[in-house]
Amino acid sequence: MVFARTRPSALRCLDHVIVFNERYLLRVLSSYADYYHRSRTHLSLGKDCPESRPVMARAVGKVIAIPHVGGLHQRYERLAA
């Protein structure tokens, strides 16, 4: 039997953190859910997020990284010039 990739991605994010208590666990899972719905791209949605965001033109400004889930994931956006 092969069990690879059968765990939900929210549980896979816990492979990279040390959970000290229930409150911290809920904070990590809440942060991941926010990242999943607002920042993570989905192939079935044409590489968009469930909560769509506008595509920014290259001339808008410098690209910055916004950390999510304690820095485990990044969202990239352009700063207004």
ABEGO torsion letter per residue (X at the ends): XBABGABBAAAAAAAABBBABAAAAAAAAAAAAAAAAAABBBAAAGGBBABBBBBBBAAAEBBBBBBBGGGABBBBBBBBX
